[in-house]
Amino acid sequence: VETRRVDVSEDDVKDVALSNDAFATASDDGAVAGWDLRTFSRAWRVERCHADGAQSARYRPGRDEHVLTAGRDAVVKLWDLRSLAAPLATFSGHHAAGARRRALMHPCWLDASTFAVGGEGTARLAVYDVASGRQTASLQIGSDCTALADVRASGAAAARLAVATEASGEVTLHERPDQA
């Protein structure tokens, strides 16, 4: 088994996301970068993508030229990798006013047009529609979300969200708010 080391940041790397031929990283210096898996060279980079550190990067399903990022600045941004001058869209409002904004936010794509993300100080998940830029649904979860995943079990009647919260040390399954 071959091991390959790629130096991606001088700061802590908080997330890695895979696409077909690349991977994206989010790091404490606020940068999000993409790396070609064939050559292990950097393909793109957004400096200071998020103030106070980038926490997450997620490729859009079926659209590897789009990356969703989240940071400690309490916003989620959608980037088009073909033009990195400014994000395509910015999503905010899922954090409570005055929240300490130190929690990890890892948005989860629900399909190619919607994503869910937890908000600090709200004890809920917010679902956003990318095309309109609006929040379309909300789910109370009892404590702040630290991680979530879209679960599509075979034979299940509906997709669910697996949600980890900071207070419980548990993972709970919830009906997706966009399908309720």
N, C-alpha and C positions, 0 to 999 in steps of 0.2 A: 504494500500500500504506500503510495507516494503522498508525502505531506508537503504542502506548499505554504509558506508564510508570506503574507502581504501586509506591509506596514501601511495602515490606512489613516492613522491619526496619531498625533502626539498626546492627545487626551483620551479619556476612557471612551470606548465604543459602547453605546447603549443598545443598539439594535442592528440586525442584519436581515435583509430581505432578499429572496431569490426570484429571478425571472428565468427565462429560457437560457440566455447566454450571458447573464450578468448578475451581479449582486450589488445591493445598495447598503450603505452604512450611515448611521446617525451617531454623532459623537458630542461629547461635552463642550467642545469648542463652538458649537452651534452649527457646524457644517454637516451637510448631507452630500455623499459622493457615491458615484457608480463605478463599478469595476468590471472589465471584460473578463469573463471566465476562461476564454481561450488563450489570452495573452497575459492575464493578471495585471494589466495596466489600467490606469484611471481613465475612464471614458468621459466623465463629467463631474462637476463639483459646484455646489452652491455654498459660498462662504457666508457665515452669519445668517444662515437660513432661519434660525430662531435665536432670539436673545436669551441668554441664560442657559443655553444648551439644547441640542436636539435630542429627542427621546425615541423617535420612531420613524421608520420609513417603510412604506408598503406600496408595492407595484399594483396598479389598477388591473383587475381581472380582464384579460383579453386586450389590454392596451399597455404594453410594456413601455411606451413612451411617456406614460403618466405615473407620477409617484406622489403619494400622499404622505406628508410629514407632520409630526407633532413635536412640540417643544415645551420647555418649562415656562414659556411666555404665554401659555394658556390658549394658544391658537393652533389650528390645524390648517395646513396649506396644501393645495394641489398644484403640482408643477408639471409643465410640459417640457420634457428633456430636450426638445428641439429648439427651445427658446427660453433660456433661464434668467432673463433680465428681471422678471417679476412673476409671482405665482399667478396661475389661471384664476384661482379663487382662494379666499381666506374665510375660515369658519371660526366663529367665536360665540360665546354666550353659554357654553356648557359648564363653565366654572362659576362658583358662587362669588359674588362681589366680596373682595377682601380675603379670598382664599390664599393660603400661603404659597400656592403654586409650586410645590416641590414634588408632588406625586408624579409617577410615571404615567404617561398617557400613551396608550397603544391603540390607535384606531383599528377597526376591523371592517374590511369590505364585506358587505352583505350580498352584493351583486355588483355589476359594473357601474351602477348609477347611485348606489346608496352605501353609507358606512355608518357604523356606530362608534361612539367614543364615550368614555367616562369623564365626569367632571368633578373636580375637587370641591369638597364642601357641599355637594348636592345630593349625594347618595342615589344617583340615578344615571342611566345611560341616555344619551341623546342620539337620535338618528337623523342624519342629514341627507338631503337630495343634492347631488352634485350639480345637476343642470340648473336648478333654481337657486341654489345656495342657501336654501331655507331648512330649518329644523322641521322634520315632518312627524316625528314621534318621540316619545319619552317613556322610560321604564324605571319605576322606583325599585331600587335593589337593596335598600336598608343600610348601606354603608358605601363609602367611596370605592369605586372600581379600580383595581390595580392591573388587571389583565382580562382579556376576553377573546373568545374564539367562536367562530361560526361552526356549529356542529350539524352535520347532515348525515345522520345515521341511516343505514340502509333499512328499509321497511318502516321508518318512522313516518308518522302522519304529517309532520311539519318540521322544518328546520328549527333549531334552538340555539341559544347563545349560552356558552359556558362562561361564567363570570366568577372571577376571584376578587374578593374584597379585602381591604386592609385590616378590618377588625376581626374577621372570623377565622382566618386560616383555612377556609373551605372554598370549594368551587361548587357553585350552584347552577342548575340548568333552568333557563327561563324561555318561555315562548318568545319568539322574536317580535318586538313591538311593531315592526312594519308589516307583520302578517296577522296580528291579533284582531 
